[in-house]
Amino acid sequence: MAPARNFDAVIIGAGQAGPPLAGRLTAAGQTVAVIERKLVGGTCVNNGCIPTKTLVASAHAAHLARRGADFGVGTGEVGVDMAKVKARKDAIMLADRHGVEDWLQGMEGATLIRGHARFVDPHTVEVDGQPLRAERIFLNVGARAVVPDFPGLDGIDYLTNVGILELDVLPEHLVIVGGSYISLEFAQMYRRFGARVTVIERGSRLAFREDEDVSAAIIEIIRAEGIDVVLNATGIRFAKRDGGFELTPREGADPISGTHLLLAVGRTPNTDDLGLQNAGVETDKRGYVVVDDQLRTTVEHVWAMGDCNGKGAFTHTSYNDFEIVAANLLDDDPRRVSDRVPTYALYIDPPLGRAGMTVDQVRASGRKALVGKRPMTRVGRAVEKGETEGFMKVVVDAETEEILGAAILGVGGDEVVHSIIDVMSAKLPYTAISRTMHIHPTVSELLPTMLQELTPLD
């Protein structure tokens, strides 16, 4: 074996947490090796947020153009050039990736190493036969799509969230297995591009982590756009057919013919081939690295950030992981994962902005609570824009008056929810919003009104 190269720190993975941590560590005078086996930028830049939301924007443009007459605007026949849609997506994604690559490669004190890293011992990893030794090691290895063992699946072609981004033609009939966030975004997107779309969900409702009224509103939104939804698909199996495949959702059901198949049934962490056992780093039964409240693993000098630690599968949670690690190591600032308010968005149109607990979770906790709800049909800004689907909902602790959670399903919901997150993070009572004057006409201006009309939770 070659002699080890020594660094102050080794970062495995160049996703959303790794590069900024390298920046902080090198600015503090440390030498850092950043190891990446595939694409710099991780999921977000390459096959997650950046490319998918770029496609969502193109799909929204097509949808709005078709609705031009609703606004008194004549557009004529609307066509979608999928090759140009993909080219736009690629240009934006590649610019982002190259920006991160250039930053790392020009970072004084940092060395970008291409290849797959595996632990040799607690302080040493090996990349293509080259051992790298460091006092501290940081994992930022991300996650990948789950491919279930459905009967017949091995005999047909299928796509995951990675492969579907390479399509430059319009599927005749896109069948999507899975009824959660990735599935729903691609379903609406491709329906708006002009494809026939069917969503197959094994459970009894879509977006099952949400309250039932949110799930019901989501299925109403996507069905209104002509997307077929099949629920309770408890016996999914496949058979190859000329020009595509057939999917049978359950015993006795009629098969569904499709030309393209997208699997969107979940994610699994990229921790199974790192040699973690050689370092003594523990994982849970699902493969996520076990970490404490400051993201330290079961080995004192190893940390795990991003999707691989099970603390949040989003770009913003990964970046916040970096901030927590850097604050504790470099700033003498004891930040913790448990201090942050859980928040995320579903980027269908209109989007869902979520913060904190669902009403179901609050009810299960047994605490006394108040709830407020307002349909988007009673939000002036939504009416003006012709986008009145969805509603706003908030749940408040009846005793402390602190906001426990919110769901903003409607135009601008992904932005409006942030005013609620800020108040929750500051641990202020809901009156910090309900007594604050907001700008008219906006969606946010109805938050105070909603909070002034709270009623006891059943």
Salt bridges, closest charged atoms under 4 A:
ASP70 OD2 - ARG67 NE 3.11
ASP90 OD2 - LYS86 NZ 2.63
ASP90 OD1 - LYS89 NZ 2.67
GLU101 OE2 - ARG114 NH2 3.05
ASP121 OD1 - ARG133 NH1 3.88
GLU166 OE1 - LYS86 NZ 3.68
GLU185 OE1 - LYS53 NZ 2.82
GLU210 OE1 - ARG354 NE 2.78
ASP211 OD2 - LYS393 NZ 2.87
ASP213 OD2 - LYS373 NZ 2.82
ASP213 OD1 - LYS393 NZ 2.83
GLU225 OE2 - ARG192 NH2 2.69
ASP228 OD2 - ARG196 NE 4.00
GLU246 OE1 - ARG241 NE 3.36
GLU251 OE1 - ARG237 NH1 3.86
ASP272 OD2 - ARG144 NH2 2.98
ASP273 OD2 - ARG37 NH1 3.02
ASP273 OD2 - HIS116 NE2 3.89
ASP321 OD1 - ARG340 NH1 2.87
GLU323 OE1 - ARG335 NH2 3.81
ASP331 OD1 - ARG24 NH2 2.80
ASP339 OD1 - ARG336 NH2 2.84
ASP349 OD2 - HIS60 ND1 2.74
ASP349 OD2 - ARG192 NH1 2.75
ASP360 OD1 - ARG363 NH1 3.35
GLU384 OE1 - ARG381 NH1 3.47
ASP397 OD2 - ARG367 NH1 3.66
GLU445 OE2 - HIS440 ND1 2.75
GLU453 OE1 - ARG374 NH2 3.49
